[in-house]
Amino acid sequence: MKEKDIDKILQEIKIPEPDEVVKRATIKASVSEFNRQKESLQKNIKGIDTERRLIGRINLFLNLLGGFAMRKSYVIAGSATAFVAILVVSLTYLSVDLNRTPQPINVPVEQNGTISSGGAAGMHQEAYDYSYSVSQGGGSISYNKSAAPPAPSVKRGIGSSIHSMIAEVPMNHGGSSYSSGGYTEEDLRSYENQETGRDQFDTIDTNPVKQVKEDPVSTFSIDVDTASYAFVRRQINYGVLPQENAVRIEEMINYFDYDYVVPEDRARPFQPTVAVFPTPWNPDSKLLHIGIKGYDIVPEEKPESNLVFLIDVSGSMDDQDKLPLLRNSFRLLVNSLDEEDTVAIVVYAGAAGTVLEPTSVKEKGKILAALDQMQAGGSTAGGEGIQKAYDLAEANFKKDGVNRIILATDGDFNVGIYDDEELKSYIDRKRKSGIFLSVLGFGQGNYNDALMQKLAQNGNGNASYIDNLNEARKVLVEEASSTLFTIARDVKLQVEFNPKLIAEYRLIGYESRMLKREDFNNDKVDAGDIGSGHTVTAIYEIIPVGSKGRLVDDLRYDSKEKEEVGSELSDSEYAFLKIRYKLPDSENSELITTSVNKENEYAQLDQVPTDVRFAASVAAFGQVLRGGTYTDQFTYDDIIELAESTVDNDEFGYRHEFLGLVRLAKAIE
Amino acid sequence: MENQDDTELIKLAREGDSVAFEELVERNYMFVYKISYKWTGIKEDAEDITQNVFMKLAGSIQTFKESSSFQTWLYRITINSAKDFSKKNARIRKKEMALSDQQNMKEGSTSEENSIAELIQYMITKLPHKLKETALLVFSEGMSHKEAAVVLDCAEKTVSWRVFQVKKKLKKHLESDGVKL
């Protein structure tokens, strides 16, 4: 198809003349809105005393400083309520566009010349001018851009059209897109990274290679979160590669549904699927794949749900990808609930308030109306969000049902308890009373992933990241049963490797979920929960004895090989897998074991089941995004090739989307 | 569209002059309406979106900086409003769309050339938002990838990739409908 044809056809669309009456009405409505805004702006500005204005400025200044600043302002969140008011004012009454405007942080500006080319400079200057004087006669919150680095001095008139504006830009990097004016592509890359610089992630140290002789046992907790994949997807779709710490490989792998054996009995809620096959990125090693699918709850057993939505309506939630998306997401969830279930809504901004008392889904209209009425920036009557949510959940506690709080936020927890640790221990205490917590993350630029993860883990819940309505559907509707109905708690995996066959191993992902060997049998040690229908996949890269791919040398003074393993076993068994879990109503754990032996091995990659191969390609992608320490020369193209043959059975298109993401990542790089 | 007078009007409006603001709305009404129409293909929806855009503009004109292009800014607000609008109305529209689809198909068969044009237009309105906004700016508004990237606030490569996707999708759909271009 020729581009020209489409151009031609589309440019010749006949557009009907708009209705003159409607046009007049629009003009009238917008002028009166203009006047209303003007008045309320003046009123609000007058109401803010000098001191607060000062604090507000400092806070805005801190925000401008990026990541450090945000952490800083988080630490001082105790006093944050004092100036939430001013932030709400600034975010509510200023433009929608303001929230979308990129952060003007540390954009390197080349001083030597080309910058004067105008067009692009104009564009970036817009980005610099984050500050907006809201001045309207009486009083003003004006924030000067002096905090930002020196902006290009060129002012371009508004008069020129966008076409001429672009025409002024020299194409000094050939076809390569992004470089215009005096910015190099790299500058802009770092500029883009900066934009999301306030997203907070805990540092992940990639799991090291371990020697089977020294450390034959690997123990970790399951992780059914998927937030990392959604966040990575969002970043890549946005045209930037995610920061390494945002990539949690196990969450990327577990984002997808795999066709593992489904257990039939709730008393034995899962059955592991194991496979050993050649590593796609390393000819000298093998992958050991462990897949678990949770018992899938059958509808007639579906317990009643008592849900409390705890929703962040602070000013920062005013972006399109936050509150409006959140509202639609919850709408999807409400529509998927049964009549016996109840929903309550608590919102928090500077203060917290109950928007909806526990209401039966029979009165769906009432719940949906309450969702619709939520406005970002609206302040609500006192109290403290999270306590309120727990109070409501307790008051309406369903003994044999699902009691869960679903917290939706972009990461700022000015919910009443300011200290992270205090918040965590509060949630931990509440978890023991049978109320679980799920965390839904929205938006970017200010996303506090680290805290969300901790909260969800302490509340025995899941952390998910919602970047679009499709993701909301996946998390809240499609997987609603798994997110809501826990089938086993404190699920731990332990793998013992056979030193006779395997020399070295490393676990791909699960860095934040590692447990001590002795924790496995200690029922007091908390671990992840698994919901109905959840799948969990863990992949080890293993290096067979005698392989030239070994990374660790033998010890010179090591005693000669011990032959203590039963000889028959030691010849055929790669590893022994143990899974510990507690049934939802039990405090004592149960054990499931299985051996991984040569019967589970595939000699050729193309014999491996497609789902297992697909998981390997996601693992490869995650590792490459994290810097590819162990993936050697494996490229995005190799990942595409590996994944391409595995995406046929793809009902909802998630795997194709994954392929698209890898292609895009390749293009970005 | 955007000229020296707009600059003056924006300046006055930012100072709180409602007459200037009114004039600004009047002048830019068609611009916004046209983009909205191209997005939805439905006159009434386009008018609703246009109203939303100017309501937003009323609240945010103070924050507009003269140093950036008003037109780019307006493009952004319009596309965002159009996206919000489609999301909000997706459910209500579903039924209506199903009906009008049938209608379109019937009417579309009058002449060969006409039907291809309509088919393409229709397909564009059915694209996912990211592709749709890109298609609208690049094909319909005739922007270069670079220009579209400025409006969409993404990398030019992203625009190029999306354009490629749009073409691929259109081609696939057209071919499945037996049309060869």
Boltz contact constraints between the chains, C-beta under 6 A:
constraints:
  - contact:
      token1: [A, 1]
      token2: [B, 167]
      max_distance: 6.0
  - contact:
      token1: [A, 1]
      token2: [B, 171]
      max_distance: 6.0
  - contact:
      token1: [A, 1]
      token2: [B, 181]
      max_distance: 6.0
  - contact:
      token1: [A, 5]
      token2: [B, 181]
      max_distance: 6.0
  - contact:
      token1: [A, 6]
      token2: [B, 139]
      max_distance: 6.0
  - contact:
      token1: [A, 7]
      token2: [B, 139]
      max_distance: 6.0
  - contact:
      token1: [A, 9]
      token2: [B, 117]
      max_distance: 6.0
  - contact:
      token1: [A, 9]
      token2: [B, 120]
      max_distance: 6.0
  - contact:
      token1: [A, 10]
      token2: [B, 139]
      max_distance: 6.0
  - contact:
      token1: [A, 10]
      token2: [B, 140]
      max_distance: 6.0
  - contact:
      token1: [A, 13]
      token2: [B, 121]
      max_distance: 6.0
  - contact:
      token1: [A, 15]
      token2: [B, 34]
      max_distance: 6.0
  - contact:
      token1: [A, 15]
      token2: [B, 37]
      max_distance: 6.0
  - contact:
      token1: [A, 16]
      token2: [B, 43]
      max_distance: 6.0
  - contact:
      token1: [A, 18]
      token2: [B, 33]
      max_distance: 6.0
  - contact:
      token1: [A, 18]
      token2: [B, 47]
      max_distance: 6.0
  - contact:
      token1: [A, 22]
      token2: [B, 47]
      max_distance: 6.0
  - contact:
      token1: [A, 23]
      token2: [B, 29]
      max_distance: 6.0
  - contact:
      token1: [A, 26]
      token2: [B, 51]
      max_distance: 6.0
  - contact:
      token1: [A, 26]
      token2: [B, 54]
      max_distance: 6.0
  - contact:
      token1: [A, 27]
      token2: [B, 25]
      max_distance: 6.0
  - contact:
      token1: [A, 30]
      token2: [B, 25]
      max_distance: 6.0
  - contact:
      token1: [A, 30]
      token2: [B, 54]
      max_distance: 6.0
  - contact:
      token1: [A, 30]
      token2: [B, 55]
      max_distance: 6.0
  - contact:
      token1: [A, 30]
      token2: [B, 58]
      max_distance: 6.0
  - contact:
      token1: [A, 31]
      token2: [B, 18]
      max_distance: 6.0
  - contact:
      token1: [A, 31]
      token2: [B, 22]
      max_distance: 6.0
  - contact:
      token1: [A, 33]
      token2: [B, 55]
      max_distance: 6.0
  - contact:
      token1: [A, 33]
      token2: [B, 58]
      max_distance: 6.0
  - contact:
      token1: [A, 34]
      token2: [B, 18]
      max_distance: 6.0
  - contact:
      token1: [A, 34]
      token2: [B, 21]
      max_distance: 6.0
  - contact:
      token1: [A, 34]
      token2: [B, 58]
      max_distance: 6.0
  - contact:
      token1: [A, 35]
      token2: [B, 18]
      max_distance: 6.0
  - contact:
      token1: [A, 37]
      token2: [B, 58]
      max_distance: 6.0
  - contact:
      token1: [A, 37]
      token2: [B, 59]
      max_distance: 6.0
  - contact:
      token1: [A, 38]
      token2: [B, 16]
      max_distance: 6.0
  - contact:
      token1: [A, 94]
      token2: [B, 63]
      max_distance: 6.0
  - contact:
      token1: [A, 95]
      token2: [B, 60]
      max_distance: 6.0
  - contact:
      token1: [A, 95]
      token2: [B, 63]
      max_distance: 6.0
  - contact:
      token1: [A, 96]
      token2: [B, 56]
      max_distance: 6.0
  - contact:
      token1: [A, 97]
      token2: [B, 60]
      max_distance: 6.0
  - contact:
      token1: [A, 98]
      token2: [B, 63]
      max_distance: 6.0
  - contact:
      token1: [A, 122]
      token2: [B, 67]
      max_distance: 6.0
  - contact:
      token1: [A, 123]
      token2: [B, 150]
      max_distance: 6.0
  - contact:
      token1: [A, 125]
      token2: [B, 67]
      max_distance: 6.0
  - contact:
      token1: [A, 126]
      token2: [B, 68]
      max_distance: 6.0
  - contact:
      token1: [A, 129]
      token2: [B, 65]
      max_distance: 6.0
  - contact:
      token1: [A, 132]
      token2: [B, 63]
      max_distance: 6.0
  - contact:
      token1: [A, 136]
      token2: [B, 16]
      max_distance: 6.0
  - contact:
      token1: [A, 155]
      token2: [B, 67]
      max_distance: 6.0
  - contact:
      token1: [A, 158]
      token2: [B, 7]
      max_distance: 6.0
  - contact:
      token1: [A, 158]
      token2: [B, 66]
      max_distance: 6.0
  - contact:
      token1: [A, 158]
      token2: [B, 70]
      max_distance: 6.0
  - contact:
      token1: [A, 159]
      token2: [B, 3]
      max_distance: 6.0
  - contact:
      token1: [A, 159]
      token2: [B, 4]
      max_distance: 6.0
  - contact:
      token1: [A, 159]
      token2: [B, 7]
      max_distance: 6.0
  - contact:
      token1: [A, 162]
      token2: [B, 69]
      max_distance: 6.0
  - contact:
      token1: [A, 162]
      token2: [B, 71]
      max_distance: 6.0
  - contact:
      token1: [A, 162]
      token2: [B, 72]
      max_distance: 6.0
  - contact:
      token1: [A, 162]
      token2: [B, 147]
      max_distance: 6.0
  - contact:
      token1: [A, 166]
      token2: [B, 146]
      max_distance: 6.0
  - contact:
      token1: [A, 166]
      token2: [B, 147]
      max_distance: 6.0
  - contact:
      token1: [A, 177]
      token2: [B, 156]
      max_distance: 6.0
  - contact:
      token1: [A, 177]
      token2: [B, 157]
      max_distance: 6.0
  - contact:
      token1: [A, 178]
      token2: [B, 155]
      max_distance: 6.0
  - contact:
      token1: [A, 178]
      token2: [B, 156]
      max_distance: 6.0
  - contact:
      token1: [A, 239]
      token2: [B, 154]
      max_distance: 6.0
  - contact:
      token1: [A, 239]
      token2: [B, 155]
      max_distance: 6.0
  - contact:
      token1: [A, 239]
      token2: [B, 158]
      max_distance: 6.0
  - contact:
      token1: [A, 667]
      token2: [B, 157]
      max_distance: 6.0
  - contact:
      token1: [A, 667]
      token2: [B, 161]
      max_distance: 6.0
